[in-house]
Amino acid sequence: MVRDIPAIKQLEVLCRFREELYGCLTRRADALFELADAVLCTDGPVRDLVGLSLAPEHRRRRLW
C-alpha cells in the first residue's frame, strides 16, 4: 500500500488541475470541458469539432 502513495498524489494533482481548468471556463463549461477530454483522449489528429464531438469521450450528443 505504501508504493501507491505517489500514484495517489499524482491523482490528487490531476483532480486539482481539472477543477481549476473547469473553473476558468465561463459559458458552456460542461461542453467545453468534455471537448477538452475528447481532444486529450482521441487517437490521432483532431481535424474538426464535428468529428471530435463524435468521440466516445465527448458525452454530449445532439439528439435529432
PDB file of N, CA, C and O in Angstrom:
ATOM      1  N   MET A   1       0.820  -1.182   0.000  1.00  0.00           N
ATOM      2  CA  MET A   1       0.000   0.000   0.000  1.00  0.00           C
ATOM      3  C   MET A   1       0.873   1.258   0.000  1.00  0.00           C
ATOM      4  O   MET A   1       0.462   2.287  -0.536  1.00  0.00           O
ATOM      5  N   VAL A   2       2.054   1.194   0.584  1.00  0.00           N
ATOM      6  CA  VAL A   2       2.948   2.344   0.636  1.00  0.00           C
ATOM      7  C   VAL A   2       3.389   2.751  -0.769  1.00  0.00           C
ATOM      8  O   VAL A   2       3.554   3.940  -1.043  1.00  0.00           O
ATOM      9  N   ARG A   3       3.578   1.791  -1.649  1.00  0.00           N
ATOM     10  CA  ARG A   3       4.037   2.115  -3.005  1.00  0.00           C
ATOM     11  C   ARG A   3       2.978   2.833  -3.817  1.00  0.00           C
ATOM     12  O   ARG A   3       3.307   3.407  -4.855  1.00  0.00           O
ATOM     13  N   ASP A   4       1.713   2.830  -3.391  1.00  0.00           N
ATOM     14  CA  ASP A   4       0.643   3.521  -4.109  1.00  0.00           C
ATOM     15  C   ASP A   4       0.563   5.006  -3.772  1.00  0.00           C
ATOM     16  O   ASP A   4      -0.180   5.741  -4.423  1.00  0.00           O
ATOM     17  N   ILE A   5       1.296   5.453  -2.791  1.00  0.00           N
ATOM     18  CA  ILE A   5       1.209   6.859  -2.384  1.00  0.00           C
ATOM     19  C   ILE A   5       1.584   7.805  -3.526  1.00  0.00           C
ATOM     20  O   ILE A   5       0.862   8.780  -3.736  1.00  0.00           O
ATOM     21  N   PRO A   6       2.660   7.581  -4.275  1.00  0.00           N
ATOM     22  CA  PRO A   6       2.941   8.504  -5.385  1.00  0.00           C
ATOM     23  C   PRO A   6       1.805   8.564  -6.404  1.00  0.00           C
ATOM     24  O   PRO A   6       1.479   9.643  -6.899  1.00  0.00           O
ATOM     25  N   ALA A   7       1.203   7.430  -6.718  1.00  0.00           N
ATOM     26  CA  ALA A   7       0.102   7.420  -7.672  1.00  0.00           C
ATOM     27  C   ALA A   7      -1.088   8.199  -7.125  1.00  0.00           C
ATOM     28  O   ALA A   7      -1.748   8.918  -7.876  1.00  0.00           O
ATOM     29  N   ILE A   8      -1.368   8.071  -5.854  1.00  0.00           N
ATOM     30  CA  ILE A   8      -2.467   8.802  -5.236  1.00  0.00           C
ATOM     31  C   ILE A   8      -2.175  10.301  -5.280  1.00  0.00           C
ATOM     32  O   ILE A   8      -3.068  11.099  -5.564  1.00  0.00           O
ATOM     33  N   LYS A   9      -0.942  10.679  -5.003  1.00  0.00           N
ATOM     34  CA  LYS A   9      -0.556  12.082  -5.044  1.00  0.00           C
ATOM     35  C   LYS A   9      -0.710  12.635  -6.456  1.00  0.00           C
ATOM     36  O   LYS A   9      -1.179  13.759  -6.639  1.00  0.00           O
ATOM     37  N   GLN A  10      -0.319  11.854  -7.443  1.00  0.00           N
ATOM     38  CA  GLN A  10      -0.466  12.280  -8.832  1.00  0.00           C
ATOM     39  C   GLN A  10      -1.934  12.452  -9.198  1.00  0.00           C
ATOM     40  O   GLN A  10      -2.293  13.390  -9.910  1.00  0.00           O
ATOM     41  N   LEU A  11      -2.770  11.563  -8.720  1.00  0.00           N
ATOM     42  CA  LEU A  11      -4.202  11.671  -8.979  1.00  0.00           C
ATOM     43  C   LEU A  11      -4.784  12.927  -8.335  1.00  0.00           C
ATOM     44  O   LEU A  11      -5.649  13.578  -8.922  1.00  0.00           O
ATOM     45  N   GLU A  12      -4.322  13.269  -7.145  1.00  0.00           N
ATOM     46  CA  GLU A  12      -4.779  14.489  -6.481  1.00  0.00           C
ATOM     47  C   GLU A  12      -4.398  15.726  -7.290  1.00  0.00           C
ATOM     48  O   GLU A  12      -5.193  16.656  -7.428  1.00  0.00           O
ATOM     49  N   VAL A  13      -3.177  15.728  -7.823  1.00  0.00           N
ATOM     50  CA  VAL A  13      -2.728  16.859  -8.637  1.00  0.00           C
ATOM     51  C   VAL A  13      -3.576  16.969  -9.902  1.00  0.00           C
ATOM     52  O   VAL A  13      -3.974  18.066 -10.293  1.00  0.00           O
ATOM     53  N   LEU A  14      -3.847  15.844 -10.535  1.00  0.00           N
ATOM     54  CA  LEU A  14      -4.675  15.840 -11.738  1.00  0.00           C
ATOM     55  C   LEU A  14      -6.090  16.332 -11.432  1.00  0.00           C
ATOM     56  O   LEU A  14      -6.649  17.125 -12.189  1.00  0.00           O
ATOM     57  N   CYS A  15      -6.658  15.874 -10.345  1.00  0.00           N
ATOM     58  CA  CYS A  15      -8.009  16.305  -9.963  1.00  0.00           C
ATOM     59  C   CYS A  15      -8.053  17.809  -9.703  1.00  0.00           C
ATOM     60  O   CYS A  15      -8.993  18.489 -10.113  1.00  0.00           O
ATOM     61  N   ARG A  16      -7.039  18.316  -9.026  1.00  0.00           N
ATOM     62  CA  ARG A  16      -6.974  19.749  -8.745  1.00  0.00           C
ATOM     63  C   ARG A  16      -6.848  20.549 -10.045  1.00  0.00           C
ATOM     64  O   ARG A  16      -7.496  21.583 -10.208  1.00  0.00           O
ATOM     65  N   PHE A  17      -6.014  20.067 -10.967  1.00  0.00           N
ATOM     66  CA  PHE A  17      -5.863  20.733 -12.263  1.00  0.00           C
ATOM     67  C   PHE A  17      -7.189  20.780 -13.012  1.00  0.00           C
ATOM     68  O   PHE A  17      -7.563  21.817 -13.561  1.00  0.00           O
ATOM     69  N   ARG A  18      -7.904  19.643 -13.034  1.00  0.00           N
ATOM     70  CA  ARG A  18      -9.189  19.590 -13.743  1.00  0.00           C
ATOM     71  C   ARG A  18     -10.201  20.538 -13.118  1.00  0.00           C
ATOM     72  O   ARG A  18     -10.960  21.191 -13.834  1.00  0.00           O
ATOM     73  N   GLU A  19     -10.222  20.620 -11.798  1.00  0.00           N
ATOM     74  CA  GLU A  19     -11.139  21.540 -11.122  1.00  0.00           C
ATOM     75  C   GLU A  19     -10.800  22.992 -11.458  1.00  0.00           C
ATOM     76  O   GLU A  19     -11.698  23.798 -11.703  1.00  0.00           O
ATOM     77  N   GLU A  20      -9.512  23.327 -11.470  1.00  0.00           N
ATOM     78  CA  GLU A  20      -9.107  24.692 -11.788  1.00  0.00           C
ATOM     79  C   GLU A  20      -9.389  25.033 -13.254  1.00  0.00           C
ATOM     80  O   GLU A  20      -9.812  26.147 -13.564  1.00  0.00           O
ATOM     81  N   LEU A  21      -9.155  24.080 -14.147  1.00  0.00           N
ATOM     82  CA  LEU A  21      -9.468  24.301 -15.559  1.00  0.00           C
ATOM     83  C   LEU A  21     -10.955  24.541 -15.738  1.00  0.00           C
ATOM     84  O   LEU A  21     -11.356  25.466 -16.444  1.00  0.00           O
ATOM     85  N   TYR A  22     -11.770  23.719 -15.109  1.00  0.00           N
ATOM     86  CA  TYR A  22     -13.225  23.879 -15.206  1.00  0.00           C
ATOM     87  C   TYR A  22     -13.638  25.246 -14.660  1.00  0.00           C
ATOM     88  O   TYR A  22     -14.538  25.886 -15.205  1.00  0.00           O
ATOM     89  N   GLY A  23     -12.991  25.688 -13.599  1.00  0.00           N
ATOM     90  CA  GLY A  23     -13.307  26.984 -13.011  1.00  0.00           C
ATOM     91  C   GLY A  23     -12.989  28.151 -13.933  1.00  0.00           C
ATOM     92  O   GLY A  23     -13.590  29.217 -13.808  1.00  0.00           O
ATOM     93  N   CYS A  24     -12.052  27.964 -14.858  1.00  0.00           N
ATOM     94  CA  CYS A  24     -11.695  29.017 -15.815  1.00  0.00           C
ATOM     95  C   CYS A  24     -12.719  29.159 -16.938  1.00  0.00           C
ATOM     96  O   CYS A  24     -12.789  30.202 -17.588  1.00  0.00           O
ATOM     97  N   LEU A  25     -13.489  28.144 -17.159  1.00  0.00           N
ATOM     98  CA  LEU A  25     -14.473  28.170 -18.238  1.00  0.00           C
ATOM     99  C   LEU A  25     -15.731  28.867 -17.745  1.00  0.00           C
ATOM    100  O   LEU A  25     -16.225  28.578 -16.655  1.00  0.00           O
ATOM    101  N   THR A  26     -16.242  29.777 -18.545  1.00  0.00           N
ATOM    102  CA  THR A  26     -17.427  30.520 -18.107  1.00  0.00           C
ATOM    103  C   THR A  26     -18.678  30.006 -18.805  1.00  0.00           C
ATOM    104  O   THR A  26     -19.494  29.322 -18.189  1.00  0.00           O
ATOM    105  N   ARG A  27     -18.831  30.320 -20.042  1.00  0.00           N
ATOM    106  CA  ARG A  27     -20.019  29.873 -20.768  1.00  0.00           C
ATOM    107  C   ARG A  27     -19.839  28.464 -21.306  1.00  0.00           C
ATOM    108  O   ARG A  27     -18.770  28.105 -21.799  1.00  0.00           O
ATOM    109  N   ARG A  28     -20.881  27.685 -21.207  1.00  0.00           N
ATOM    110  CA  ARG A  28     -20.885  26.313 -21.726  1.00  0.00           C
ATOM    111  C   ARG A  28     -19.707  25.492 -21.186  1.00  0.00           C
ATOM    112  O   ARG A  28     -19.062  24.747 -21.924  1.00  0.00           O
ATOM    113  N   ALA A  29     -19.450  25.641 -19.913  1.00  0.00           N
ATOM    114  CA  ALA A  29     -18.306  24.994 -19.281  1.00  0.00           C
ATOM    115  C   ALA A  29     -18.347  23.474 -19.434  1.00  0.00           C
ATOM    116  O   ALA A  29     -17.322  22.854 -19.718  1.00  0.00           O
ATOM    117  N   ASP A  30     -19.515  22.874 -19.251  1.00  0.00           N
ATOM    118  CA  ASP A  30     -19.607  21.413 -19.353  1.00  0.00           C
ATOM    119  C   ASP A  30     -19.223  20.926 -20.743  1.00  0.00           C
ATOM    120  O   ASP A  30     -18.440  19.986 -20.880  1.00  0.00           O
ATOM    121  N   ALA A  31     -19.769  21.559 -21.770  1.00  0.00           N
ATOM    122  CA  ALA A  31     -19.486  21.136 -23.140  1.00  0.00           C
ATOM    123  C   ALA A  31     -18.022  21.362 -23.492  1.00  0.00           C
ATOM    124  O   ALA A  31     -17.398  20.501 -24.112  1.00  0.00           O
ATOM    125  N   LEU A  32     -17.464  22.505 -23.105  1.00  0.00           N
ATOM    126  CA  LEU A  32     -16.060  22.781 -23.396  1.00  0.00           C
ATOM    127  C   LEU A  32     -15.130  21.821 -22.665  1.00  0.00           C
ATOM    128  O   LEU A  32     -14.114  21.388 -23.208  1.00  0.00           O
ATOM    129  N   PHE A  33     -15.484  21.499 -21.443  1.00  0.00           N
ATOM    130  CA  PHE A  33     -14.653  20.582 -20.664  1.00  0.00           C
ATOM    131  C   PHE A  33     -14.670  19.191 -21.289  1.00  0.00           C
ATOM    132  O   PHE A  33     -13.635  18.526 -21.346  1.00  0.00           O
ATOM    133  N   GLU A  34     -15.812  18.754 -21.748  1.00  0.00           N
ATOM    134  CA  GLU A  34     -15.896  17.450 -22.394  1.00  0.00           C
ATOM    135  C   GLU A  34     -15.161  17.445 -23.728  1.00  0.00           C
ATOM    136  O   GLU A  34     -14.584  16.426 -24.109  1.00  0.00           O
ATOM    137  N   LEU A  35     -15.173  18.568 -24.445  1.00  0.00           N
ATOM    138  CA  LEU A  35     -14.383  18.652 -25.668  1.00  0.00           C
ATOM    139  C   LEU A  35     -12.893  18.547 -25.354  1.00  0.00           C
ATOM    140  O   LEU A  35     -12.148  17.897 -26.088  1.00  0.00           O
ATOM    141  N   ALA A  36     -12.461  19.177 -24.278  1.00  0.00           N
ATOM    142  CA  ALA A  36     -11.055  19.070 -23.865  1.00  0.00           C
ATOM    143  C   ALA A  36     -10.696  17.625 -23.549  1.00  0.00           C
ATOM    144  O   ALA A  36      -9.626  17.154 -23.934  1.00  0.00           O
ATOM    145  N   ASP A  37     -11.580  16.919 -22.853  1.00  0.00           N
ATOM    146  CA  ASP A  37     -11.344  15.499 -22.574  1.00  0.00           C
ATOM    147  C   ASP A  37     -11.239  14.707 -23.867  1.00  0.00           C
ATOM    148  O   ASP A  37     -10.373  13.842 -24.004  1.00  0.00           O
ATOM    149  N   ALA A  38     -12.117  15.001 -24.812  1.00  0.00           N
ATOM    150  CA  ALA A  38     -12.109  14.274 -26.079  1.00  0.00           C
ATOM    151  C   ALA A  38     -10.824  14.543 -26.851  1.00  0.00           C
ATOM    152  O   ALA A  38     -10.271  13.628 -27.460  1.00  0.00           O
ATOM    153  N   VAL A  39     -10.336  15.791 -26.835  1.00  0.00           N
ATOM    154  CA  VAL A  39      -9.086  16.117 -27.525  1.00  0.00           C
ATOM    155  C   VAL A  39      -7.935  15.315 -26.940  1.00  0.00           C
ATOM    156  O   VAL A  39      -7.089  14.799 -27.671  1.00  0.00           O
ATOM    157  N   LEU A  40      -7.910  15.215 -25.618  1.00  0.00           N
ATOM    158  CA  LEU A  40      -6.803  14.522 -24.957  1.00  0.00           C
ATOM    159  C   LEU A  40      -6.870  13.011 -25.114  1.00  0.00           C
ATOM    160  O   LEU A  40      -5.840  12.342 -25.041  1.00  0.00           O
ATOM    161  N   CYS A  41      -8.050  12.465 -25.327  1.00  0.00           N
ATOM    162  CA  CYS A  41      -8.213  11.009 -25.347  1.00  0.00           C
ATOM    163  C   CYS A  41      -8.384  10.416 -26.740  1.00  0.00           C
ATOM    164  O   CYS A  41      -8.318   9.197 -26.899  1.00  0.00           O
ATOM    165  N   THR A  42      -8.601  11.244 -27.740  1.00  0.00           N
ATOM    166  CA  THR A  42      -8.847  10.744 -29.084  1.00  0.00           C
ATOM    167  C   THR A  42      -7.553  10.279 -29.732  1.00  0.00           C
ATOM    168  O   THR A  42      -6.519  10.936 -29.614  1.00  0.00           O
ATOM    169  N   ASP A  43      -7.616   9.148 -30.413  1.00  0.00           N
ATOM    170  CA  ASP A  43      -6.458   8.647 -31.153  1.00  0.00           C
ATOM    171  C   ASP A  43      -6.301   9.448 -32.439  1.00  0.00           C
ATOM    172  O   ASP A  43      -7.279   9.684 -33.149  1.00  0.00           O
ATOM    173  N   GLY A  44      -5.106   9.856 -32.733  1.00  0.00           N
ATOM    174  CA  GLY A  44      -4.832  10.559 -33.979  1.00  0.00           C
ATOM    175  C   GLY A  44      -5.139  12.042 -33.900  1.00  0.00           C
ATOM    176  O   GLY A  44      -5.576  12.543 -32.864  1.00  0.00           O
ATOM    177  N   PRO A  45      -4.906  12.743 -35.007  1.00  0.00           N
ATOM    178  CA  PRO A  45      -5.119  14.188 -35.034  1.00  0.00           C
ATOM    179  C   PRO A  45      -6.604  14.550 -35.039  1.00  0.00           C
ATOM    180  O   PRO A  45      -7.443  13.800 -35.538  1.00  0.00           O
ATOM    181  N   VAL A  46      -6.901  15.696 -34.481  1.00  0.00           N
ATOM    182  CA  VAL A  46      -8.264  16.219 -34.478  1.00  0.00           C
ATOM    183  C   VAL A  46      -8.392  17.146 -35.679  1.00  0.00           C
ATOM    184  O   VAL A  46      -7.661  18.130 -35.786  1.00  0.00           O
ATOM    185  N   ARG A  47      -9.301  16.844 -36.567  1.00  0.00           N
ATOM    186  CA  ARG A  47      -9.438  17.636 -37.790  1.00  0.00           C
ATOM    187  C   ARG A  47     -10.506  18.714 -37.675  1.00  0.00           C
ATOM    188  O   ARG A  47     -10.365  19.790 -38.257  1.00  0.00           O
ATOM    189  N   ASP A  48     -11.564  18.441 -36.938  1.00  0.00           N
ATOM    190  CA  ASP A  48     -12.618  19.448 -36.765  1.00  0.00           C
ATOM    191  C   ASP A  48     -13.440  19.128 -35.521  1.00  0.00           C
ATOM    192  O   ASP A  48     -13.382  18.016 -34.997  1.00  0.00           O
ATOM    193  N   LEU A  49     -14.201  20.109 -35.059  1.00  0.00           N
ATOM    194  CA  LEU A  49     -15.004  19.919 -33.853  1.00  0.00           C
ATOM    195  C   LEU A  49     -16.149  18.945 -34.066  1.00  0.00           C
ATOM    196  O   LEU A  49     -16.559  18.252 -33.134  1.00  0.00           O
ATOM    197  N   VAL A  50     -16.670  18.889 -35.287  1.00  0.00           N
ATOM    198  CA  VAL A  50     -17.776  17.974 -35.551  1.00  0.00           C
ATOM    199  C   VAL A  50     -17.336  16.528 -35.351  1.00  0.00           C
ATOM    200  O   VAL A  50     -18.027  15.749 -34.693  1.00  0.00           O
ATOM    201  N   GLY A  51     -16.192  16.173 -35.916  1.00  0.00           N
ATOM    202  CA  GLY A  51     -15.671  14.819 -35.736  1.00  0.00           C
ATOM    203  C   GLY A  51     -15.312  14.538 -34.296  1.00  0.00           C
ATOM    204  O   GLY A  51     -15.500  13.425 -33.804  1.00  0.00           O
ATOM    205  N   LEU A  52     -14.799  15.541 -33.627  1.00  0.00           N
ATOM    206  CA  LEU A  52     -14.420  15.388 -32.225  1.00  0.00           C
ATOM    207  C   LEU A  52     -15.644  15.147 -31.350  1.00  0.00           C
ATOM    208  O   LEU A  52     -15.577  14.392 -30.380  1.00  0.00           O
ATOM    209  N   SER A  53     -16.747  15.778 -31.684  1.00  0.00           N
ATOM    210  CA  SER A  53     -17.957  15.600 -30.877  1.00  0.00           C
ATOM    211  C   SER A  53     -18.512  14.188 -30.982  1.00  0.00           C
ATOM    212  O   SER A  53     -19.364  13.798 -30.183  1.00  0.00           O
ATOM    213  N   LEU A  54     -18.041  13.415 -31.956  1.00  0.00           N
ATOM    214  CA  LEU A  54     -18.473  12.021 -32.102  1.00  0.00           C
ATOM    215  C   LEU A  54     -17.587  11.049 -31.325  1.00  0.00           C
ATOM    216  O   LEU A  54     -17.879   9.855 -31.263  1.00  0.00           O
ATOM    217  N   ALA A  55     -16.509  11.558 -30.736  1.00  0.00           N
ATOM    218  CA  ALA A  55     -15.609  10.706 -29.960  1.00  0.00           C
ATOM    219  C   ALA A  55     -16.327  10.173 -28.723  1.00  0.00           C
ATOM    220  O   ALA A  55     -17.157  10.878 -28.148  1.00  0.00           O
ATOM    221  N   PRO A  56     -16.026   8.939 -28.301  1.00  0.00           N
ATOM    222  CA  PRO A  56     -16.698   8.362 -27.132  1.00  0.00           C
ATOM    223  C   PRO A  56     -16.522   9.187 -25.853  1.00  0.00           C
ATOM    224  O   PRO A  56     -17.387   9.170 -24.977  1.00  0.00           O
ATOM    225  N   GLU A  57     -15.404   9.904 -25.748  1.00  0.00           N
ATOM    226  CA  GLU A  57     -15.153  10.700 -24.552  1.00  0.00           C
ATOM    227  C   GLU A  57     -16.051  11.928 -24.465  1.00  0.00           C
ATOM    228  O   GLU A  57     -16.263  12.477 -23.384  1.00  0.00           O
ATOM    229  N   HIS A  58     -16.575  12.351 -25.604  1.00  0.00           N
ATOM    230  CA  HIS A  58     -17.475  13.507 -25.619  1.00  0.00           C
ATOM    231  C   HIS A  58     -18.890  12.987 -25.403  1.00  0.00           C
ATOM    232  O   HIS A  58     -19.521  12.476 -26.328  1.00  0.00           O
ATOM    233  N   ARG A  59     -19.374  13.120 -24.194  1.00  0.00           N
ATOM    234  CA  ARG A  59     -20.646  12.505 -23.818  1.00  0.00           C
ATOM    235  C   ARG A  59     -21.857  13.252 -24.345  1.00  0.00           C
ATOM    236  O   ARG A  59     -22.914  12.649 -24.531  1.00  0.00           O
ATOM    237  N   ARG A  60     -21.734  14.533 -24.588  1.00  0.00           N
ATOM    238  CA  ARG A  60     -22.888  15.301 -25.067  1.00  0.00           C
ATOM    239  C   ARG A  60     -23.128  14.934 -26.516  1.00  0.00           C
ATOM    240  O   ARG A  60     -22.235  15.045 -27.355  1.00  0.00           O
ATOM    241  N   ARG A  61     -24.304  14.511 -26.792  1.00  0.00           N
ATOM    242  CA  ARG A  61     -24.679  14.160 -28.162  1.00  0.00           C
ATOM    243  C   ARG A  61     -25.871  15.018 -28.571  1.00  0.00           C
ATOM    244  O   ARG A  61     -26.730  15.361 -27.760  1.00  0.00           O
ATOM    245  N   ARG A  62     -25.888  15.337 -29.800  1.00  0.00           N
ATOM    246  CA  ARG A  62     -27.029  16.092 -30.315  1.00  0.00           C
ATOM    247  C   ARG A  62     -28.123  15.075 -30.643  1.00  0.00           C
ATOM    248  O   ARG A  62     -27.911  14.163 -31.443  1.00  0.00           O
ATOM    249  N   LEU A  63     -29.261  15.232 -30.038  1.00  0.00           N
ATOM    250  CA  LEU A  63     -30.385  14.322 -30.286  1.00  0.00           C
ATOM    251  C   LEU A  63     -31.285  14.929 -31.344  1.00  0.00           C
ATOM    252  O   LEU A  63     -31.753  16.055 -31.178  1.00  0.00           O
ATOM    253  N   TRP A  64     -31.532  14.223 -32.408  1.00  0.00           N
ATOM    254  CA  TRP A  64     -32.336  14.735 -33.503  1.00  0.00           C
ATOM    255  C   TRP A  64     -33.629  14.014 -33.576  1.00  0.00           C
ATOM    256  O   TRP A  64     -34.451  14.308 -34.444  1.00  0.00           O
TER     257      TRP A  64
END
